[in-house]
Structures are given as C-alpha cells and as structure tokens.
C-alpha cells in the first residue's frame, strides 16, 4: 500500500510503535511459555477474563432491567380522563 506524502513523516513513528508493541508481545509469549511462571500467568489471565465477563453480563442485565422499567413507567403528566380545554 502506497502512503501519501502527507503521512510520510508519520512512518518512522508508526514503525517505532510497531516495534515496541511487537517486543512486548514477544515478551508476553515468552513469559506464558515459561515452565515456572507460565501456568500462574495463564491462570491469572483466565480468572481475570472470567471476572470481566461476569461483570459485563451483570452490567448488561442491569441495563435491560432499566430499559424494561422505563418502558412501563406511567406518564405523570398525562391524565386520560381530563379532556377539557382551557
């Protein structure tokens, strides 16, 4: 993909960021494959992911409850028997 002249000066910055991220990913992969700490790290990641998903489900359920309640709330400003005009 050809880059435009305007974005050419961003290329070194993007390359540096990409290299930094790649190094971090490689380091994480090495740590996960470590026989001593790898199992502990994998277990911690799994537990935090479970907690995240449970919290997300609870939040979504709460949002659904709020939406359901809003759907059936009475409108206090409306009186269905008051048809008089002033």
C-alpha positions as CSV (number, residue, x, y, z in Angstrom):
1,X,0.0,0.0,0.0
2,X,1.4,3.3,-1.0
3,X,1.4,6.1,1.5
4,X,0.6,9.7,0.8
5,X,3.3,12.4,1.1
6,X,1.4,14.0,4.0
7,X,1.6,10.8,6.1
8,X,5.2,10.0,5.1
9,X,6.6,11.8,8.2
10,X,4.5,9.6,10.5
11,X,6.0,6.4,9.1
12,X,9.1,6.4,11.5
13,X,6.8,7.0,14.5
14,X,4.4,4.2,13.4
15,X,7.4,1.8,12.8
16,X,8.8,2.6,16.3
17,X,5.5,2.0,17.9
18,X,5.0,-1.3,16.0
19,X,8.5,-2.5,17.0
20,X,7.8,-1.6,20.7
21,X,4.4,-3.5,20.7
22,X,6.0,-6.5,18.9
23,X,8.7,-6.7,21.6
24,X,6.1,-6.6,24.3
25,X,4.0,-9.3,22.6
26,X,7.1,-11.4,22.2
27,X,8.0,-11.0,25.9
28,X,4.4,-11.9,27.0
29,X,4.6,-15.0,24.8
30,X,8.0,-16.0,26.4
31,X,6.5,-15.5,29.9
32,X,3.5,-17.6,29.1
33,X,5.7,-20.4,27.8
34,X,7.9,-20.3,30.9
35,X,7.5,-23.6,32.8
36,X,7.7,-21.8,36.2
37,X,5.6,-18.7,35.8
38,X,3.6,-19.6,32.7
39,X,1.0,-21.6,34.4
40,X,0.5,-18.9,37.1
41,X,0.2,-16.2,34.4
42,X,-2.3,-18.3,32.3
43,X,-4.4,-19.0,35.4
44,X,-4.4,-15.3,36.3
45,X,-5.4,-14.3,32.8
46,X,-8.2,-16.9,32.8
47,X,-9.5,-15.7,36.2
48,X,-9.5,-12.0,35.2
49,X,-11.2,-12.8,32.0
50,X,-14.0,-14.7,33.9
51,X,-14.4,-11.8,36.3
52,X,-14.6,-9.4,33.3
53,X,-17.2,-11.4,31.5
54,X,-19.3,-11.9,34.7
55,X,-19.2,-8.1,35.4
56,X,-20.1,-7.4,31.7
57,X,-23.1,-9.8,31.9
58,X,-24.2,-8.2,35.2
59,X,-24.0,-4.7,33.6
60,X,-25.9,-5.8,30.6
61,X,-28.6,-7.4,32.7
62,X,-28.9,-4.2,34.8
63,X,-29.2,-2.1,31.6
64,X,-32.0,-4.5,30.3
65,X,-33.9,-4.1,33.6
66,X,-33.6,-0.4,33.5
67,X,-34.9,-0.4,29.9
68,X,-37.8,-2.7,30.8
69,X,-38.8,-0.4,33.8
70,X,-38.7,2.7,31.6
71,X,-40.9,1.0,29.0
72,X,-43.7,0.5,31.6
73,X,-43.4,3.7,33.6
74,X,-46.6,5.8,33.9
75,X,-46.5,9.3,32.5
76,X,-47.5,11.5,35.4
77,X,-48.2,14.5,33.2
78,X,-51.0,12.7,31.3
79,X,-54.5,12.3,32.7
80,X,-56.5,10.2,30.4
81,X,-59.9,11.4,31.8
82,X,-59.1,15.2,31.5
83,X,-60.3,16.2,28.0
84,X,-61.2,19.7,28.8
85,X,-59.6,22.7,27.1
86,X,-58.9,26.0,28.6
